[in-house]
Amino acid sequence: MSRKVLIIEDHPASMKLMRELITKAKLKPICATNLIEAKHIFSSSEPEEFLCAVVDYELPDAPKGQAIDFTLSSFLPTVVVTRYLDDERRDAILKKEVVDYITKENTQVYEYLSRLLSRLEKNKKVGVLVVDAIRARRAAMVSLLRRHNFITFEAPDAEQALNIMQRFSIIKLILVDDDGLPKMNAIELLSELRQNFKKEDLAVIGLSNSKNSALSARYIKSGANDYLLKPYHHEEFFCRIMQNVEYMENIELIRRAADSDFLTGLPNRRYFFEKVQASQSHKPVLQSLAIIDVDHFKQINDSYGHDCGDYTLKEIAKLVAEHFADYTAARFGGEEFCVYFCNVEAADVHKVLEDFRISLATQNYQFEQHSFNCSVSIGLTHQTKGDISSMIRMADELLYKAKNNGRNQVVSN
């Protein structure tokens, strides 16, 4: 079920544009043209049904931002839209605990709204750690972050910060204030963090009230992604946060594209070798490797066409992803897939592969006017002499035995 966004807007053109943007973002717009109507709509709803509210500052029955007060008191993160913005109105808006504001200037501003809505949804899975010796300053930053739906953590010193980082993998951003940190200062904390976390995996923003430009350079040279001078305006605070979180997400998208097979979306051969070699560096006690090959795949291509062949591979890949989610699986190329099992008993490995084989063999495939079944042959080795390439060669030999023995079976040593 789509999350809802409450729109309170009396201008028809603006309402139409916002409704289209929100629908495009796969959210459900709930529209009201005034405060009374919004209260009536919301009276039969729960705040948890809504991602946020988008509210016009000036409405016929709420000319001075009263609708904003209503949505905030209803526990809805609120984005304000306004026809014009002078210093007085801007100050009035920012005194309220709003997510952000936009002016009705042009379509680019509405594109920013679309981006902001997307961030509010994504931020629910992003952890941010605030490291500051002063509780009041931590609380102020945490309050700002929660407006944007971030999961927040707090630490009064570097030691607790490092402990929290070991426990919570969802943390993608750290805000560290250099002022008054006991035992270990911010630069020293950065040095510790960068031993385990790259800049592309964990963003660090340093804060300080020092106007010494050398400090910002020290932060960056020590591994910080960004620097924020206090006192900061919370608009700048949010812009820096968004910029750094989106930077890491973009890097992750690039990595995923490089590590994924274009057709099926499964990890590719390069990623498979990296993951397996990383696992083997810890010298696991038990290792198994299986090569899976689709039986008579050429016949599917020849009989129904290459589009049907691609469809078949994508459907099989879905089963691979489902059955081997806890292991390292990849498309190796053509109609071949590979799965590596680390510290899993041989009997359990065999059961998982048999379940997969049976599930695939009993599935009926429908492509255009064609209905057909297919099966796979699997070569499985538990022998770990040599490196991953040796395991692949052994599994490949066992795969050919499975083919020669009649296909649709698992052969292991």
C-alpha positions, 0 to 999 in steps of 0.5 A, a space after each residue: 500500500 502506497 504511503 500518503 502525502 497530505 497536500 493543503 493547497 488552494 491554488 489549482 495549478 500548484 495542486 495539480 503539479 504537486 499531485 502529479 509529482 507525488 503520484 510519480 514518486 509512487 505515493 498517494 496524494 490526499 488533497 485539501 484546499 483549506 485547513 477545515 477540509 484537511 482537518 476533516 480528512 485527517 480526523 479519520 486517519 492515523 499519522 503512520 499512514 502518511 509520509 509527510 504533509 505539503 502545506 501552503 503557508 497562506 490559505 483562505 482560512 489559515 493566512 499566517 501558517 496556521 495549517 503548518 501548526 496543524 500538521 506539525 501537531 499531528 506529527 506529520 513531517 511538513 514541507 511548506 510552499 509559499 507564493 513569495 518569501 521575504 525575510 519576515 515570512 522566511 523567519 516565521 517558517 523556520 521558527 517552526 519545526 518544518 522539514 523545509 520550504 519551497 517557493 512557487 517560482 518555477 518547475 525546478 523548485 517542484 523538482 526539488 520537492 520531488 527529490 525531498 519526498 524521495 529522501 524522506 522515504 530513504 532516510 528511514 533506513 539511514 543512521 546518523 551518529 552525532 558525536 558532541 560532548 555537550 548534551 544540548 548541542 547533540 539534542 539540537 542536531 538530533 531534533 533537526 535530523 529527526 525532521 528528515 526521518 533519519 535514525 539517530 544515535 548519540 555519543 558524548 565522546 569518541 570511545 562511545 562513538 567507536 563502540 556504537 559504530 561496531 554495533 550498528 551497520 546502518 550508520 552512514 553519516 557521523 557529525 562530530 563537533 571538535 569542541 570539548 571532546 574528552 580523551 580523543 579529539 575529532 581529528 584522532 577519532 577520524 583517524 580511527 574511523 578511517 582505518 575501518 571505513 572508507 569515505 564512500 561508505 561512511 561520511 563524516 562532517 566535522 563541526 567547529 566554531 573556530 574560524 581558523 581555515 587551517 582547521 577545516 583543511 585538517 578535517 578534510 586531510 584527516 578523512 572528513 567528507 565535509 566541514 560545517 562552521 558554527 553557528 550554522 543555519 539549519 538550511 545549510 545543515 540540511 543541504 550538507 547532510 543531503 549532499 553527503 548522503 546522496 554522494 554515498 548512495 550514488 557511489 553505491 549505485 555505481 558499485 552495484 552496476 559494476 557488480 551486477 549482471 545486466 540481464 538478471 540483476 544477480 551479482 556478476 563473475 567479478 563480484 563473485 570472485 571478490 566476495 569468495 576471496 574475502 571469505 577465504 581470507 578468514 580461513 573457513 572450516 567448511 567450503 562448498 561450491 556449486 555450478 548450475 547449468 540450465 538443461 537444453 537451453 539452446 533448444 529453448 532459444 532455437 524453439 522460441 527465440 532469444 527473447 524467450 531465452 532471456 526471459 527464462 534466465 531472468 526467471 531462473 535468476 529470481 529463484 537463485 536469488 530466493 534460494 541462495 540469499 544467505 550465500 554468495 551466488 552469481 550468474 557466471 555467463 550464458 546459462 551458468 550460475 555459481 554458488 559458494 557456501 562458507 561454513 555450511 555443513 555438506 548435508 545442508 548444502 545438498 538440501 538447499 541445492 535439491 530444494 532449488 532444483 525441484 522448485 525450478 523443475 516444477 515451475 511452469 514458464 509462460 512466454 507469449 503463446 508458449 508454455 514450457 518447463 526446464 531443469 538444471 544440472 548441478 555439479 557440487 564440490 566440498 573439496 577445498 584443495 587449492 584456490 577458488 579456481 580449483 573448486 570451480 574446475 572440480 565442480 565443472 567436472 561434476 556438472 558434466 557427470 550430471 549432464 551425462 547421467 541424464 540431467 536434472 540432478 545434483 552430482 557431488 564429491 
